[in-house]
């Protein structure tokens, strides 16, 4: 998922980080890790991309609780989470 667009690179990094943390990452942890990975990313762009992850990729990312982002493939079976 390598994209020349900044947002594409941010999303790719977000998925990479979430893959490394099956338990999920808090909003602030995910945002900080993405910003630290590439200092050329503007903080407000990173913030917007992270904020919109569940809406833009509902088939890949969900929020089991407020502020926690997790990949759908790590969703417990039988969990009644939107």
N, C-alpha and C positions, 0 to 999 in steps of 0.2 A: 504494500500500500504506500509506495513511495511516490509522493506528488510534489511537483515543483512549487505549488502554492503553499503559502505559509500555513493556512488553516489545515490543509491536507497533511502537512508534516506534524502539526500539533496533534491532530486526531490520531495519526500513526503512533506517535510517542505515547499518547494516552492509552491506547490499546496495548502497547508493549508493556507499560507500567502495570496496568490492570492484570495482564497475563502473569506477571511476576508476583502479584499479590492476590491469590484466590479469595482471601478473606475480604478483599475490597480496600479502597482507600478513601479517606475523608477528603472533602472538597479542597481544603487548604493544603493537605499533603500532596494531592495529585497536581494541583496548580503549581506549588513550589517546585516539585520534581520536574515538571515540564519546563518551567522557566529556567531552572538550573541546567537542564540538558542543552539548551541553546540560548545564549544571551541575546541573540538577535531577535528573539520572539518578544513582541511588545506585550507587557503585562495585561493590558486590557483585552487584547486579542485572545490571549491564553484564557483569561477569566471567562470571556464569552463562549469560547469553544467548550470548556469544561462544563459550564453551566448548561449548555444545550445538548450535551452528550446523550442523555436518555430520550430527548425529543427527536434528535436527528438520527439516532441509531437504536430504536426501541427493540430491535431484534438481537442486539449485541450487548447493550448496557441497561441496567436497571438500578433503582435505588431501594434497597431493602429497608432503609430508615433514612431519616432526614440527614442530608449531608454526606451520605455514604454511597459511593459508586462501586458497582461490582459487575463483572461480566455475567451474562445470562447463563453461560455454560456452567457456571459454578453455583447456580441457583439450586437450593435443596429441592429434591423431588417432593412433590405434594405441597410445596410452599404456595400459599395464597397471597402472592405479592404481585401487584399490577406491573 
